[in-house]
């Protein structure tokens, strides 16, 4: 009887240890629904001319997109030392204007610096992102309004260097 008790105890201990050795997988597909609005009277619509890219970075690095020209050139600068720049993204996002979440960035590094550029409205957004473990997909929204000034939203730094630029409504108003 003692032998059966020892075997049962051993099996129970082994069964609890199985969960400790599961594979942890770094990486996720960040799916972003990007919405835009040209003027305040326009309806909020899915953005149509988007580019996205990402750089693998270190946890405590301080990166920034310094200008509209840098956003287009896919260039980021180190906030602590502006002479340090990078302009070869590790990941270029996929854009599908028909999808609900139009932008997909495949993130495989622990820390990522992601950038989304709305070419039609000349706005960009960026953020540092810690990629979760064992989470195959992350869904998020990003709102880029051409008539608003720069600010932050949902962890994104949204930059609009041309908020006072005259813009025409994209949707005709009834008069």
C-alpha positions in Angstrom: 0.0 0.0 0.0 2.8 2.4 0.7 4.2 1.9 -2.8 0.9 2.9 -4.4 0.7 6.0 -2.2 4.3 7.0 -3.2 3.5 6.4 -6.9 0.3 8.4 -6.6 2.1 11.3 -4.9 4.8 11.2 -7.5 2.3 11.3 -10.3 0.5 14.3 -8.7 3.7 16.2 -8.3 4.7 15.5 -11.9 1.2 16.6 -13.1 1.5 20.0 -11.4 5.0 20.5 -12.8 3.8 20.1 -16.4 2.3 23.6 -16.4 5.7 25.1 -15.4 7.4 23.9 -18.6 5.0 25.3 -21.2 6.5 27.2 -24.1 6.4 31.0 -23.8 6.2 32.7 -27.1 7.3 36.3 -27.7 5.5 38.1 -30.5 2.1 39.3 -31.5 0.3 40.7 -34.4 -0.8 44.2 -33.6 -3.9 45.0 -35.5 -4.8 48.6 -35.7 -8.1 50.1 -36.8 -7.2 53.6 -38.0 -9.9 56.3 -38.2 -9.5 59.8 -39.6 -11.5 63.0 -39.9 -10.4 65.9 -42.2 -12.6 68.6 -40.6 -14.8 68.5 -37.5 -18.0 68.4 -39.6 -16.9 65.2 -41.5 -18.0 61.8 -40.3 -15.3 59.7 -38.7 -14.1 57.3 -41.4 -11.6 54.5 -41.8 -8.3 56.0 -42.9 -7.4 55.3 -46.5 -3.7 56.1 -47.0 -1.8 54.6 -44.1 1.8 53.4 -43.7 3.1 51.7 -40.6 6.5 50.5 -39.5 8.3 49.4 -36.3 11.8 49.2 -34.9 13.0 46.8 -32.3 14.4 48.8 -29.4 15.7 48.5 -25.8 13.4 48.9 -22.9 14.8 52.2 -21.6 15.6 53.8 -25.0 13.9 57.1 -25.7 12.9 57.4 -29.3 10.9 60.0 -31.1 9.7 60.9 -34.7 11.0 64.5 -34.9 9.1 65.8 -37.9 6.6 65.0 -40.7 9.6 64.5 -43.1 11.1 62.0 -40.7 7.8 60.1 -40.5 7.7 59.8 -44.2 11.4 58.8 -44.4 10.8 56.2 -41.7 13.4 57.8 -39.5 13.4 57.9 -35.7 15.8 59.8 -33.4 17.0 59.1 -29.9 15.4 61.7 -27.6 18.5 61.8 -25.4 21.0 62.1 -28.2 19.5 63.5 -31.4 22.6 62.6 -33.4 21.6 58.9 -33.1 19.0 58.1 -35.7 17.6 54.9 -37.3 15.9 54.8 -40.7 15.7 51.1 -41.5 12.6 49.7 -39.8 12.6 46.1 -38.6 9.0 45.6 -39.6 6.9 47.2 -42.3 3.1 47.0 -41.6 0.6 45.5 -43.9 -2.3 47.7 -45.0 -5.6 46.3 -46.1 -8.2 49.2 -46.6 -11.0 46.7 -46.7 -10.3 45.1 -43.4 -11.9 46.2 -40.1 -8.4 46.5 -38.6 -6.6 47.9 -41.7 -3.0 47.8 -40.4 -1.1 44.8 -39.1 2.4 45.0 -37.6 4.1 41.6 -36.8 6.0 42.4 -33.6 8.7 39.9 -32.6 10.9 41.9 -30.2 10.3 42.4 -26.5 10.2 46.2 -27.0 9.0 47.9 -30.1 8.8 51.5 -31.3 5.8 51.6 -33.7 4.8 54.4 -36.1 1.6 54.9 -38.1 1.5 57.6 -40.8 -1.7 59.0 -42.3 -0.3 60.4 -45.6 -3.6 61.8 -46.7 -4.0 64.1 -43.7 -0.3 64.6 -42.9 -0.6 63.2 -39.3 1.5 60.6 -37.6 1.5 58.7 -34.3 4.1 56.7 -32.5 4.5 54.7 -29.3 6.8 52.4 -27.5 5.2 49.0 -27.0 6.1 46.1 -24.8 5.2 43.0 -26.8 3.1 40.6 -24.6 4.0 36.9 -24.1 1.7 34.2 -25.5 -0.8 36.7 -27.0 -1.0 36.0 -30.8 -3.1 39.1 -31.6 -3.7 42.5 -30.1 -6.5 44.8 -31.4 -6.4 48.5 -31.0 -7.9 51.7 -32.5 -6.1 54.9 -33.5 -8.0 58.1 -34.2 -6.1 60.7 -36.3 -8.1 63.9 -36.7 -6.5 66.5 -39.1 -8.3 69.4 -37.4 -6.9 68.6 -33.9 -3.6 69.7 -32.4 -1.0 67.2 -31.3 -1.6 65.1 -28.2 -1.7 61.7 -26.7 -4.4 59.0 -27.0 -4.4 55.4 -25.8 -0.6 55.3 -25.4 0.0 56.9 -28.8 1.7 60.3 -29.3 -0.3 61.8 -32.1 1.5 64.6 -34.0 -0.2 67.0 -36.3 2.3 69.7 -37.4 -0.4 71.3 -39.6 -3.5 71.7 -37.5 -4.4 75.2 -38.7 -3.9 74.3 -42.4 -7.2 75.1 -44.3 -8.9 71.8 -45.2 -12.0 71.1 -47.3 -14.7 68.7 -45.9 -14.3 65.3 -47.6 -18.1 64.7 -47.3 -20.3 67.5 -48.9 -22.5 69.3 -46.5 -26.1 70.0 -47.3 -27.0 73.7 -47.5 
